[in-house]
Amino acid sequence: MTFSAKFVGRLAGPILFALILMFFHPSGLSPEANAVLAATAWIAVWWVTEAIPIAATALLPIVLFSSTGAVDLQATTSQYGHRYIFLYIGGFLIAIAIEKWGLHRRIALNIINLIGTNITSIILGFMVATAGLSMWISNTATAVMMLPIGMAIVAQLRDNPQTEAGENETFGKALMLAIAYSASIGGIATLIGTPPNLVLAGVVEEVYGVEISFLQWFKFGLPISLILLALCWVYLTRFAFQFRQKSFPGGRQEIQKQLHALKAFSREEKLLLGVFSLTAAAWISRSFLQQQLGLFPRLDDTIIAMTGGLCLFLIPSGNVNEDAKPLPLLDWEDTKNLPWGIVLLFGGGMALAEGFTSSGLAVWIGSQTTLLESVSMLLLVLILVAAVNFLTEITSNLATTSMLLPILASMAVSMNVHPFLLMVGATVAASCAFMLPVATPPNAVVFGSGHLRIPDMVRVGIWLNVISIVLLTVFVYWVLPIVWDIQISEFPDTWR
């Protein structure tokens, strides 16, 4: 009889919970902290093995924290309504509207057409378009949006008699990977681009009461995204794949054909572009308006996101219902596409952070990390980034950051280093898993195209993993302190 990982996980989670709860009582660990540790072990096992859907596992803190007396029920459940969850919801409402009215397709095709239509330029065009959309839209949704366009381009090359033998297969693999990789890379640039970024912001605010604003993250994340995107393009087109045929027969005609197939720039697209542009401008300029001009002191990134999202339910489109009444750009039926599972995962991550802090578990874990005090900070960052990078090849990046960030927050106190050194390093590393279909949803999306095999993804992805590890280590250790004006060699006294 064989046992699946899910079956083993279903048994191992509660057994580990019971063992820790009954037998693990080291000095200095309070009963509440012991209960949080036991619950975290159960949750971690179920997240790693996917014993049940990971979003369902994220609800376990409500049951385990409250029933063991580790954290009050009200304090636990309130984390599922954290303000950063609503920041994500507001941003995703705009993303749903962009997809509904086809604005993403128009943006993507125009970018590809502008950049060029030879073999390597088309790949660059797809990468720029995908990364640009992924900055504001879920990387999964972006990959799904871009895949049909990419498949049409690959089909055009395959069906053209001027295409050299084998060139279509090489191009198809390179383009599919380019879409997946750039969807993940683009999400690093903004606070709403990928869920781990928002988990970081939520945990930092929960543990330290410090806000990471949209602009603050943008100043750090955008340069990483741009440099990694450029390195990825060079790697894919010069090293990972070799193209004998530099020109793309019929490529420009295919792009033009798809552009001409689009209807004229509709009223809905113009209105939606206006809402999106104003929302993005407000996110980027908020800190300047508040700090330099003293305007809108109560304005918040979440308020901006929800205002933009709610406006879509108010602004009428050109369509009417059966009673001849105008329909808005977005109606409630459209929200069925909201990823409610990710929303619950956010809540579970915030609940874990609350449990670590309020029970004293964070302090206890921090006191156990004295052996790391002698390790070079640069080496520590490198090891952490590499470990998270490869760990997220087999686990959800959102679940991984939800588990690790509260622990890293407590480690920073005992090691007397700035928490951002560890927490930001783990967060950006979680978005850079490029080897396996299960690593990220964009990888799974392009794997389903039929152009790739797992050996293809591993062969190409492992070296991009290495490139990203080096780049992220450099940015976290040397660039982050400059951009965010922090001292990484000491824990801020005002945060204690």
N, C-alpha and C positions, 0 to 999 in steps of 0.2 A: 504494500500500500504506500503510495507517495503522498506527501503533504505539500501543498502549495505554500508560497511565502505568505499569502494572505491568511491562510488557516493557522500557520505557526504564529503569525503576528497577533491574531485575535486571542490566542491563548497566552502568548508571552507578555502582552501588554498588562492585563490585569494581574497576572502572577507576579511580574516585576513590581507593580504598584503595591501589592500586598506584602511582598518581602521587604521592600524599603520601609513601608509604613510600620511593620512589626519589629524588624531586626536592625535597621540602620539608625543608630542613635549616637553619633559621635559627639564629643564635647563641643559645646557652643551652638549646636543646632537645635533650635526651638521646635516644639511639636508642630507649630504652624508651618515653619520652614520645611520640616520633614515631610509634611503632607503635600506641600507644593512640589517638592522634589520628587516624591512618589508619583504624583499626578503628571508631572512633566515627563517622567520616564515612560509612563503608559502612553501619553500623547505622542512622544517621539517615536516609539515602536510602531504605533499605528500609522503615523505619517510616513515613515520610511518604508513599511511593508504595504501601505495602502490597504490595510485590513478592511476598512470601510472607506467610502469616499472621503478624501482629506478635508473637504468642507464640513462633513458631518463630524469628523474627529475634532474639528475646531470648536465644537459645542461642548466637548467634555469638561472644560473648566467650570462651566455652569453647574454640572453635576458633582464633580470631584472636589472642587474648592469649597463649595458650600456645605456638602454633606460631611466633610472632614473637619469643618471649622477653620480651614486655612485662611479663607477670605470671605468676607460678608457677601451674601447673595446680591445685594444691591450694588456693591462695589464691583462685583464680577460682571454682572449683566450690563452695567453702564458702559463698559469698555466696548461693547458691540455697537454703541452709538457714538463712538469717538469722532471728533470733528474731521479728522483726516479721512475717515470712511466716507463722509459726505463730500469732501473735496474730490475723491475718486468718483463718486456717483455723479456729481455735477459735470466733471470732465467727460465721463462716459456717455452722458446724455447728449452732449455735443457731438461725440464720435458717432453715436447711433444716427443722429440726423445727417451727418456728413455722408455716411454710408447709404442712408435711405434715399437721398436726393442725388447720389452719384458724383458728388463734388470730388471725392478722393480719386476717382478714375480720371477726371479731367486734369486734376493737378499732376497725377503721376505721368500721364501720357505727354503732357506739355513739357515736363522736366526731361523725360527721355528724349523727346524730339529736339529739345534745345541743346542737350549735351552732345548728341551725335548718334550715328547709326552704323558705325562699323562694329566689329565683334566686341572689342574691349570697351568701346564707348557705350554700347548698349548695356553691358554689365554695370558700368559706372552709373549710367542713368537710372537703372533699376535700383541700385544701391542708394543713391541720393534720394530718389523718390520714396523708397521704402523707409529709410531712416528718418526722413523729414516727416512722414506721416506718423511713424511710430513714436515720435517725440510727444505727440498729442493724443494718439489713439492707441488702444491696447495693441501690444506687439502681435498677439494672436490674430486679432481682427485685421491688422495691417497685412500680415502674411496671407490670410485668406483672401483679402481684396486683391493683392498683387499676383497671386498664383495664376488666375485665369489669363491675365495679360501676358505673363511670362510663358505660359503654355502655348498661347497663340503665336508668340514670336518663335518659339522652338519649332512649332509645326510649320511655320513659314520657311524656316531654314531647311527642314527635313524635306519639304515638298519641292524645293527649288532644284532643277536639274544642274545648276552651276555649283552646287555644294559638293565639296570634296568628300570622299568616303570617310566615315568615322567622325567627321567634324561636327555633325549634328549631335552625336552622343556626348562628345566632350563639352560642347556648348551648353547642352541641356543640364548636365551635372553642375557646371560652373554657375549657371544662372539660378538654378534652384537653391544652391548653397548660398549664393549672393543674397537672395531674397531672405532666407532664414537668418543669416548672420546679421544683415543690416537691420532687420526688424528688432533683434536683441540689442544691437549696438545703439540704434537710435533712441531706444527707451532710456538709456543711461542719461541722456542729456537733460531731461526735465524731471521735476518732482512727481508728475503724474504719468510719466512715460512707462514705468514698470512698477508693479506692486511692491517689491522690496524697498524702493526708495521711500515710499509712503510709510512702510512699516518702520523704517529707521526714524523718520521724522516723528512718528507717533511714540515710539519707545523713548526717544530723547526727551520729548515733552513730558511723557509720563514719569520718567525716572528723575530728570533734572529740572523740569519746568522751563526748558529752553526751546524756542521756536527755530526751526530751520525753514526759512522762507523760500518761496518759489525762485526768487532772484538769486538768493544765496546759493542754492543748489545749482541753478543754471550756470553761474559763473564757474563752477567746478566741473559739472557734468558735461557741458557742451564741448569744451576743448578735448576731453577724453573721447567723446563720441566722434568728433571730427578726425582726430588723429588715428584712432583705431579703425575708422571707416576707410581712411586713405591706405593704411597699412594692409587692411583686409583686401582691398581692391588690387593693390600691387601683388600681394601674395597669391590671390586667386588667378590673376591673369598672367603672371610672370613665372611663378614657381609651381603652384599646385597643378595648373593645367597649361598645356602648350597648344597654341592655336597656329596651325599652318596657314590657314586662310584668314587674312586680316580683314578683308572687306566682308560685308554681310549682303549677299545678293538678295535684293528684294526687301531688305530691312526697313529702309526709309518708307517704301511704299506701304508696308504693313502698318507701320506707326501712323502714317497719314490716313490709311484706310480706317483705322480704329478712331482716330481723331474726327474724321468726317462722319463717322457713324454716330458720334455724339450729337445731340440736338443743340440748338443755340443756347447760349448761357442763359439759363432760366431765371425767373424772378426769385424762385426759392433758393437757388444756388447763390445769387447775389446777397440775399438777406442773410443766409447762413454764413457766408464768408464774412459779412459784416459783424455778426454776433461773435464768430470765432476770433476774428482779428481784435475786436474790442476786449474780449475776455483775456486773450494772450497778452495784449498791451497792458491791461490792468494788473495781471500777475507780475509782469516784468517791472512795471513802474511803481508798484505799491510801496516798496521800501523807500524809494527816492521821495515819493510824495509825503510819506509820513516823517522820515528822518530829516530831510532837507527843507521841506516846505511846511511841515506841521499840519498837513491836510489829512482828513479822513482817519483820525487816530484809531477808530474802532474797526476799520476795514480789515478784512482777513482774507487769505487765499481761498478759504472754504466759502466765505460769503460771495466772493467773486464767481467761483465755480457754480454755486447754486443759483446765483442771479442769471448767469449765462444760460444755464440749463432750463430754468423756469421761463425765461423769455421765449424759448422755443415753443412752449405751450400757449403763448399769448399772441405771437406774430402770425397773422393769417397767411396761408399759402394761396396759390391760385386754384386749388381744388375745392370742391364743395361736396357736402353730403347729400343724402336723398331729399332733404328738406331745402336744398339750395343755400344752405348756410356754409360760410367759408370754413375750411378745416385748417388747423394750425400746422406749423412746420413739423411739430411732433405731437402725437397723441398718446394716451396712456397704453394703448395696445402695443406701441413700439417698445415700451420698456420691458417687454418680456425677453428682450435680447440683453438686458443688463446681466452681467455675470454675478449673480447673487452668491454663488459659491465662493468667489474671491472676496466678496464683502464679508462673509462669515469667517473666512480665513484671516482677514484683517482683524476682526473682532477677537478671534482666538489668540492672535499674536499680542494684541493689547492686553487681554486678560492675563496671559502669561507674564507680561511685564509688570502688571499690577501685583500679581502674586509674588514675584521675585522681590519686589520692593517692599510691600507692606508686611510680608512675613519675616523679613530679615534674611531670606535665603541669599540675596545678592551679596550682602555683607559677609556671610559665612563663606560663600564660594570665593569671594575676593581674598579672604584670609588664607585660603588653601593654595594660592597661586604664588607663594613666595619663591618657589624654585625658578620661576620665569623672570625674576627680577634681575638675574645676572645675564640674561640673553640680550644681545644687541637689539635695539628697537627696529633697525632696518631688517635684520634677519627675522624678527618676530612678524613684521608686516608681510615679508615675502612668504613665510611659512603659512600664515593665516590666509593670505590671498590664494595661494596654491591649493590649500586644503579645501577651502570653500568652493573654489573653481571646480575641482574634480568631484567633490561631494555632490554638487548640484547636477552632475551628469546622471545621477541615479535617483535623486530626490527632488521634490518641488523646490524651486528657489524661494518661493514665498514661505513655505513651511520651514525651510532651512534657516532663513533669516529670523523668522519668528522664534525659533528655538535658541539661536545663537546670540542674538543681540542683547537680551537681558543678562546673559552670562558674561559677555564681553564688557558690558557696562560695569558690572561688579569687579571684573578683573582689573579694569583701568584704575579703580580707586586704590587697590592694594599695590599695584605696580607703580603708582604715582606717574601715570602718563595720561595725556589727554584722551578722553573716551573716543573722540572722533578718529584717532589714529587706528583703533581696532574696529570700531563699528562701521565707519565709512568704508574701510578696506574690505570688510566682509560683505557689505551691501553691494558694492560695484562688482565684486568678484562673482556674486550670485547671478549676475546677468550675462556672464561670459562663458557659458558652457556650450561648446560647439561640436562635440564629438558624437553624441548619440541621439536617436530620434526621441527618446524619452526625456532628454535633458531639458528641453523647453518646448512649449507648444509650436512655435514657428518651425523648429526642426521636424516635429511630427507632421506638420502640414505639408512641407515640401517633400518629405519622405513618401507621403501618400501619392505623390505625382507619378510615381513609377520610374522616374529617371535615376533614382539613387538606390544603392544597396548599403547596408550597414558598414561593410568594409570601406566603401567610398567615403562615408561620413567620418569614420574613425581616422583614416589615413590623412584626410585634409584637416579635420577638426583639431587633432592633437597638437599640431604646430601652431594653429591659431590660438589655442588655449595657452601655449607657452608664450606667444607674443603678447597676449593680453595680460598674463601674469606679470611679465616684466614691466609693461607700460603702466599698469595699475599700481604696482609697487612704487615706481618712480613718482607717480602723481600723488599718491597718498602720503608718501614720506617727505617729498620735497616741495610739491606744488600746493597741496592742501593748506599747509601752514601759512603760505604767502597769501593765497586767495581769500582764506577765511580769517586771516590775522589771528592765529592761535599759536600757543607754545606747546608743541607736542610732547616736550620732555617733562611736563608737570601737569598734575590734575588741578583744574581751576578751584581756588579756595572758595569762591562764591557758589560753587555747585555742590559743596559737601553737605 
